């Protein structure tokens, strides 16, 4: 393969393809959470990102073959909204561009978190807000994001009704358990599951990841690069094993983490986010990184060691 440090431009096509329902996407996508601000995301006092820089990164992502963008109406900072940036940068949208969003969490206009949407009326309001901000007449994929273990039947059923009405094309889930997935599938088809996952992050979900693949459901890890850093980004020192694999490939630890997730199965999609054009190119190039069996075994040890912590 071409080394990820090569000057040759690598596109998202190098990561392979998967189909979300009836929507084919390259497996390396783009997450919009970090786009509206610099520094930590989803905080009220975030520093807004330069608008022209944000628009430029979005356009460059599409130029590099990214055709799966993950966003949400609650991705915003003072002065910047991820959805509005996507609309401004990319509309009119290319026919093959798939925009996934999520509903459930909510923030008020000051950026403070408010209770999750739980009623059909509140969820419809969030769907309509995403439609308005993105300038769409339907949403390609809507993920119901939840917190806790209680039943999701009423909430998922409300979204299923909006799917029948034509406002939503496909449905997914975020931050869920296998029981939630089974509950949702009894109501309507599920095309993807978005959960926190990566090297050393939730190894107890390994079986769930495999089961999604067996059912033809995409598994979309979030914080695959940030790991324990979460909204604050990659702030935790990297294990020696990750650094060693990165050095062997002339790659960065972030690229190794992305490549590792893609090696978990052909149904695993990556949605790394950034506002930096160089980081964007590196993230896309990670889709071309092929890890050897020995390297995967080495990284598996790091991943599984989290069970003992």
C-alpha positions in Angstrom: 0.0 0.0 0.0 1.0 3.6 -0.3 2.4 4.8 3.1 0.0 7.2 4.9 2.9 9.7 5.1 3.2 9.7 1.3 2.7 13.0 -0.6 0.2 11.2 -2.9 -3.4 12.2 -2.0 -5.4 9.4 -0.6 -9.2 9.6 -0.8 -11.9 8.1 1.3 -12.5 5.4 -1.3 -9.4 3.7 0.0 -11.4 2.8 3.2 -13.9 0.6 1.3 -17.7 1.0 1.1 -20.8 0.1 3.1 -24.5 0.6 2.5 -26.6 2.4 5.1 -30.0 1.0 4.1 -29.9 1.8 0.4 -27.3 4.6 0.7 -23.7 3.6 -0.2 -21.0 5.4 1.7 -17.2 5.3 2.0 -16.2 3.9 5.4 -14.2 7.0 6.3 -16.6 9.8 7.0 -16.6 13.1 8.8 -18.0 14.0 12.2 -19.1 17.6 12.6 -19.0 17.9 16.4 -15.6 19.7 16.5 -16.3 22.0 13.6 -18.2 24.9 15.3 -15.4 25.6 17.8 -11.8 25.2 18.7 -11.0 23.3 21.9 -13.5 21.2 23.8 -16.9 20.6 22.1 -20.4 20.8 23.5 -19.6 23.5 26.2 -21.4 26.8 26.5 -18.3 29.0 26.5 -16.6 27.3 23.5 -14.4 29.5 21.2 -16.1 29.8 17.8 -14.0 28.5 14.9 -13.2 30.9 12.0 -16.2 30.5 9.6 -14.2 30.5 6.4 -11.9 27.8 7.8 -14.8 25.6 8.8 -16.4 25.9 5.4 -13.1 25.1 3.7 -12.6 21.9 5.7 -16.1 20.7 4.8 -15.6 21.4 1.1 -12.2 19.7 1.2 -13.7 16.6 2.9 -16.1 16.2 0.0 -13.2 16.7 -2.5 -11.4 13.9 -0.7 -14.3 11.5 -1.3 -16.0 11.8 2.1 -19.7 11.2 1.4 -20.9 10.4 5.0 -21.2 13.4 7.4 -22.4 13.0 11.0 -24.0 16.0 12.6 -26.6 17.2 15.1 -28.6 20.3 15.8 -27.0 20.4 19.3 -23.5 20.7 17.7 -23.0 24.5 18.1 -20.9 27.1 19.7 -21.5 30.9 20.1 -21.8 32.1 16.5 -21.4 28.7 14.8 -23.8 25.8 14.1 -22.5 22.6 12.5 -25.7 22.1 10.5 -25.7 25.7 9.2 -22.0 25.3 8.2 -22.8 22.1 6.3 -25.7 23.8 4.6 -23.6 26.8 3.6 -20.6 24.8 2.5 -22.2 21.9 0.6 -25.7 22.9 -0.6 -27.0 22.1 -3.1 -26.0 18.6 -1.9 -24.4 16.0 -4.2 -26.7 13.1 -4.9 -24.3 10.6 -3.2 -23.8 12.7 0.0 -25.3 11.1 3.1 -25.9 13.3 6.1 -26.7 11.5 9.4 -28.0 13.4 12.4 -29.2 12.5 15.8 -32.0 13.5 18.2 -32.7 13.2 21.8 -30.2 15.5 23.6 -31.0 19.2 23.7 -29.2 22.5 24.5 -30.8 25.8 25.0 -29.7 29.0 23.1 -27.1 29.7 25.7 -25.5 26.3 25.1 -26.6 24.8 28.4 -27.9 21.2 28.4 -31.6 20.6 28.9 -33.6 17.4 29.4 -33.6 14.9 26.5 -36.6 15.0 24.2 -38.8 12.1 25.2 -42.2 12.8 23.7 -43.3 12.4 20.0 -43.9 16.2 19.9 -40.4 17.0 21.2 -38.7 14.6 18.9 -40.6 15.8 15.9 -39.5 19.3 16.8 -35.9 18.2 16.8 -36.3 16.5 13.4 -37.9 19.6 12.0 -35.1 21.8 13.4 -32.5 19.6 11.7 -34.4 19.8 8.4 -34.6 23.6 8.6 -30.9 24.1 9.5 -29.7 21.7 6.8 -32.1 22.9 4.2 -33.5 19.5 3.5 -37.0 18.1 2.9 -36.0 14.8 4.5 -33.1 13.5 6.6 -31.0 10.6 5.3 -30.4 8.9 8.7 -31.6 9.9 12.1 -30.1 8.3 15.2 -32.0 8.2 18.4 -29.4 9.0 21.1 -30.3 7.9 24.6 -29.0 7.8 28.1 -29.8 5.0 30.5 -31.3 1.5 30.2 -35.1 2.2 30.1 -37.3 1.3 27.2 -36.9 3.3 24.0 -40.1 2.0 22.3 -42.1 5.2 22.5 -39.3 7.4 21.3 -38.2 5.1 18.5 -41.8 4.5 17.5 -42.2 8.3 17.2 -39.3 8.4 14.8 -40.6 5.4 12.9 -43.8 7.3 12.3 -41.8 10.2 10.9 -40.0 7.7 8.6 -43.4 6.6 7.3 -44.4 10.2 6.8 -41.3 10.8 4.6 -39.3 13.1 6.9 -36.7 10.4 7.6 -35.2 7.9 5.2 -33.4 5.6 7.7 -33.2 5.1 11.4 -30.3 4.4 13.7 -29.4 4.3 17.4 -26.7 5.9 19.6 -25.3 5.0 23.0 -27.4 1.8 23.2 -27.2 -1.8 24.4 -28.1 -5.0 22.5 -31.4 -5.0 24.3 -32.2 -1.5 22.9 -31.4 -2.6 19.4 -33.7 -5.6 19.7 -36.5 -3.4 21.0 -36.0 -0.9 18.2 -35.9 -3.6 15.5 -39.3 -4.9 16.5 -40.6 -1.5 15.6 -38.7 -0.5 12.4 -35.4 -1.3 10.6 -32.2 -0.1 12.1 -29.3 0.7 9.7 -26.6 1.8 12.2 -25.5 1.8 15.8 -23.3 4.7 17.1 -21.5 3.8 20.3 -18.4 5.0 22.0 -15.7 2.5 21.0 -12.0 2.3 20.2 -8.7 0.8 21.3 -9.1 0.3 25.0 -12.6 1.8 25.0 -15.5 -0.5 25.9 -13.9 -3.9 25.0 -17.0 -5.4 26.6 -18.9 -4.2 23.5 -16.7 -6.4 21.1 -19.5 -9.0 20.8 -22.1 -6.3 20.1 -19.9 -4.9 17.3 -19.6 -8.4 15.8 -23.4 -9.0 16.2 -24.2 -5.7 14.4 -22.1 -6.9 11.4 -23.8 -10.3 11.4 -27.2 -8.5 11.1 -26.0 -6.2 8.4 -26.1 -3.1 10.6 -23.3 -0.5 10.5 -21.4 0.1 13.7 -20.2 3.7 13.9 -17.7 4.3 16.8 -17.4 7.8 18.2 -14.4 9.2 20.1 -12.3 6.5 18.4 -9.4 9.0 18.3 -10.1 10.9 21.4 -10.5 7.7 23.5 -10.8 8.7 27.2 -10.5 12.4 26.2 -14.0 12.5 24.8 -15.3 15.9 24.0 -11.9 17.4 25.0 -10.0 15.5 22.3 -7.0 13.3 22.4 -5.4 14.4 25.7 -4.3 11.1 27.2 -0.8 9.7 26.5 -0.7 7.0 23.9 0.3 3.4 24.9 3.7 2.3 23.7 2.1 -0.3 21.5 0.1 2.3 19.5 3.2 4.4 19.2 5.2 1.4 17.9 2.7 0.5 15.2 2.4 4.2 14.2 6.2 4.4 13.8 6.4 1.3 11.7 3.9 2.8 9.2 5.1 6.3 9.2 1.7 7.2 10.6 0.2 9.0 13.5 -1.3 7.4 16.6 -4.7 8.8 15.5 -4.4 7.1 12.1 -3.6 3.8 13.8 -6.7 4.2 16.0 -8.9 4.9 13.0 -7.4 2.0 11.1 -7.9 -0.4 14.0 -11.6 0.4 14.1 -12.0 -0.2 10.4 -10.2 -3.6 10.9 -13.0 -4.6 13.3 -15.2 -5.5 10.3 -16.4 -4.3 7.0 -19.5 -2.8 8.6 -17.6 -0.5 10.9 -17.6 3.1 9.7 -15.4 5.9 11.0 -16.5 9.5 11.6 -13.4 11.4 12.8 -14.0 15.1 13.2 -11.6 18.1 12.9 -11.5 21.7 11.8 -7.9 21.4 10.6 -7.3 20.6 6.9 -4.0 18.7 7.6 -5.8 16.5 10.2 -8.6 16.0 7.7 -6.2 14.6 5.1 -4.5 12.4 7.7 -7.8 11.0 8.9 -8.9 10.2 5.4 -5.5 8.6 4.6 -6.0 6.3 7.6 -8.5 4.4 5.5 -5.6 3.1 3.4 -3.6 1.9 6.4 -3.5 -1.9 6.5 -2.4 -3.5 9.8 -0.7 -6.9 9.9 -2.0 -9.8 12.0 0.9 -9.3 14.5 0.1 -5.6 14.8 -3.6 -6.3 15.3 -2.7 -8.8 18.0 -0.5 -6.3 19.7 -3.2 -3.7 19.7 -5.7 -6.3 20.8 -3.7 -6.7 24.0 -4.0 -2.9 24.7 -7.7 -3.1 24.0 -8.5 -6.1 26.2 -6.3 -4.8 29.0 -9.0 -2.2 29.7 -11.2 -5.0 31.0 -8.8 -5.5 33.9 -8.8 -1.8 34.9 
